[in-house]
Amino acid sequence: MASPRNALPSSYNSNLCEVCGIKAKYVDTSGVIHSYCGRTCAARGAAAGAAMKSPPCKIRGCSNVEDPTLPGFCSEDHAKRGVNIGLVQACARCKSLPQSSGQMCARCVQLPVDEPKIYDINSSGTVWRVFQREWNDRWKDGGSATIEKLFEISYSPVIVAEKESYAQNLKSSRGMRLFRTFHASQCICDMGTNGTVLCTWASCGVCNIVKSAFKGVAFGAPHNKGRHGNGLYSCTSSSRADRYATSCLSSPYRVMIACDVVLPQVPSKNSSVLMDDLVVVRDSAAISPRYIVMYTRDK
């Protein structure tokens, strides 16, 4: 029986290619003898060497090798699956990829400390369906609006801790109520048409609010101005918030931010206002952007 090509016989000839064992090793013009006979065997040897150095993917049944940027997994899909089934701990920031540097994944650890992470929500998933029901229930002007894209916003542990601390202090002192509200303002960029990148325009109300978690609005202002004074305005009905939505001409979508707002059990004008479907808070810690909604109004 002939010996397999990757098993060297006792009569191994050192002049033969170390991969195929058939052809002579390549000698270049300078006289250097290489380990392989040509490019094909060189590539095969490099691939085999990489496979030997990289451990296999942790997902059962997967034969692919680990991606160095996703420790333990061969792809982002398998890394997310590993988090979902409890093989590894999730990144403290994005909650979807495995931890690789401290408590964060390799991607999030490279972001600025307060830079939010934005995820494109699949229209066939549970998150989309639950939000869509809430969106439709809150559209109260007799018409309707279709969600075209939905992005979930994830903030750094520092910002999350600040919001949670405010809510806990409110709950222990005066009692707390949680509201889902909607905020719309001028969006001058083409958010959603070219990915989930937030723009750097000072006049873009949506991107400035998302990046700062309501610590700043358009033009760097710390709050909105309205008939209830300085504060951060939002609405409990998506249809009312739509009145304030202004999008750039290059985008086919209108844009709105869905928020979580905490109010004291008995609102005080010094801290908040709750009137019909209008909500105003004075402190940015009381309001958190949760989703960016790209939508079109149905005629």
ZIRAZI-V601803 format. One record per pair of residues at least 6 apart in sequence whose ideal C-beta (glycine too) atoms are under 8 Angstrom apart, sorted by the first residue. I is the first residue (numbers start at 1). J is the second residue. Records with the same first field share a line. If there is no record, write none. Layout:
BEGIN
I: J + J
END
This chain:
BEGIN
3: 9
5: 19 + 20 + 21 + 22
6: 19 + 21
8: 21
12: 21
15: 24 + 25
16: 22 + 23 + 24 + 25 + 37
17: 23 + 24 + 25 + 26 + 35 + 36 + 37 + 38 + 41
18: 25 + 35 + 36 + 45
19: 35 + 36 + 37 + 41 + 42 + 44 + 45 + 48
20: 37 + 41
22: 37
23: 37 + 38 + 41
24: 37
25: 33 + 34 + 35 + 36 + 37
26: 33 + 34 + 36 + 37 + 38
27: 33 + 34
28: 34
34: 42
35: 42 + 45
36: 42 + 45
50: 65
51: 65
54: 65 + 66 + 68
55: 65 + 66 + 72
56: 62 + 63 + 64 + 65 + 66
57: 63 + 64 + 65 + 66 + 72 + 73 + 74 + 75 + 78
58: 72 + 73 + 78 + 82 + 87 + 88
59: 73 + 74 + 78 + 81 + 82 + 87
62: 74 + 78
64: 74 + 75
65: 74
66: 72 + 73 + 74
67: 73 + 74 + 75
69: 100 + 106 + 107
70: 76 + 78 + 79 + 97 + 98 + 100 + 106
71: 98 + 100 + 106
72: 79 + 82 + 87 + 88 + 98
73: 79 + 82 + 98
76: 97
79: 97 + 98
80: 96 + 97
82: 88 + 98
83: 89 + 90 + 96 + 97 + 98
88: 98 + 99
89: 98 + 99 + 103
90: 96 + 97 + 98 + 99
91: 97 + 98 + 99 + 103 + 104 + 105 + 108
92: 99 + 103 + 104 + 157
93: 103 + 104 + 105 + 108 + 111 + 117 + 154 + 155 + 156 + 157
94: 104 + 105 + 107 + 108 + 117 + 119 + 154
95: 154
96: 119
97: 105 + 106 + 107 + 108
98: 105
99: 105
100: 106 + 109
101: 109
102: 109
103: 157
108: 117
111: 117
113: 156 + 158
114: 155 + 156 + 158 + 159 + 211 + 212 + 213
115: 156 + 211
116: 153 + 154 + 155 + 156 + 198 + 210 + 211 + 213 + 289
117: 153 + 154 + 155
118: 151 + 152 + 153 + 154 + 196 + 198 + 210 + 292
119: 151 + 152 + 154 + 196
120: 149 + 150 + 151 + 196
121: 127 + 128 + 131 + 150 + 151 + 152 + 291
122: 128
123: 150
127: 150 + 152
128: 147 + 150
131: 147 + 150 + 258 + 291
132: 147
134: 180
135: 145 + 147 + 238 + 258 + 293
136: 144
138: 180 + 182 + 236 + 237 + 238 + 239
139: 145 + 237 + 238 + 239
140: 237 + 239 + 240 + 277
141: 239 + 240
143: 239 + 297 + 298
144: 297 + 298
145: 238 + 239 + 242 + 254 + 295 + 296 + 297 + 298
146: 295 + 296 + 297 + 298
147: 293 + 294 + 295
148: 192 + 252 + 253 + 294 + 295 + 296
149: 192 + 253 + 293 + 294
150: 291 + 292 + 293 + 294
151: 192 + 196 + 291 + 292 + 294
152: 290 + 291
153: 210 + 289 + 290 + 291 + 292
155: 163 + 213 + 288
159: 213
162: 285
163: 213 + 285 + 288
165: 285
166: 262 + 283 + 285 + 286
167: 176 + 178 + 262
170: 176 + 262 + 264 + 286
174: 264 + 265 + 266
175: 264 + 265 + 266
176: 262 + 263 + 264 + 265
177: 262 + 263 + 264 + 265
178: 260 + 261 + 262
179: 236 + 260 + 261 + 262 + 263 + 279
180: 236 + 258 + 259 + 260 + 261
181: 234 + 235 + 236 + 241 + 258 + 259 + 260 + 261 + 279 + 287
182: 234 + 235 + 236 + 237 + 238 + 240 + 241 + 256 + 257 + 258 + 259 + 293
183: 209 + 232 + 233 + 234 + 235 + 241 + 256 + 257 + 259 + 289
184: 241 + 242 + 243 + 244 + 245 + 254 + 255 + 256 + 257
185: 205 + 206 + 209 + 217 + 218 + 224 + 244 + 245 + 246
186: 203 + 204 + 205 + 206 + 218 + 246
187: 204 + 205 + 206 + 207 + 245 + 246 + 247 + 248 + 251 + 255
188: 199 + 201 + 203 + 204 + 248
189: 199 + 201 + 204 + 206 + 207 + 248 + 251
190: 248 + 250 + 251
191: 197 + 198 + 199 + 206 + 207 + 251 + 253 + 255 + 292 + 294
192: 251 + 253 + 255 + 292 + 294
193: 250 + 251 + 252 + 253
198: 207 + 210 + 211
199: 207
200: 207
201: 207
202: 208 + 218 + 219 + 220
203: 218 + 219
204: 218
205: 217 + 218
206: 255 + 257 + 292
208: 216 + 217 + 218 + 220
209: 216 + 217 + 257 + 289
210: 257 + 289 + 292
212: 284
213: 284 + 288 + 289
214: 232 + 259 + 284 + 287 + 288 + 289
215: 222 + 284
216: 222
217: 223 + 224 + 232
222: 284
223: 230 + 231 + 232 + 282
224: 230 + 231 + 232 + 233
226: 233 + 280
228: 269 + 273 + 275 + 278 + 280
229: 280
230: 282
231: 272 + 273 + 280 + 281 + 282
232: 280 + 281 + 282 + 284 + 286 + 287
233: 278 + 279 + 280
234: 241 + 259 + 261 + 279 + 280 + 287
235: 241 + 277 + 278 + 279
236: 277 + 278 + 279
237: 277
238: 256 + 258 + 293
240: 277 + 278
241: 256
242: 254 + 256 + 297
245: 254 + 255 + 256
247: 253 + 254 + 255
252: 296
253: 294 + 295 + 296
254: 294 + 295 + 296 + 297
255: 292 + 293 + 294 + 295
256: 292 + 293 + 295
257: 289 + 290 + 291 + 292 + 293
258: 289 + 290 + 291 + 292 + 293
259: 287 + 288 + 289 + 290
260: 287 + 288 + 290
261: 279 + 281 + 286 + 287 + 288
262: 286 + 287
263: 272 + 274 + 279 + 281 + 286
264: 271 + 272
267: 273 + 274
270: 282
271: 281 + 282 + 283 + 286
272: 279 + 280 + 281 + 282 + 286
273: 279 + 280
281: 287
END
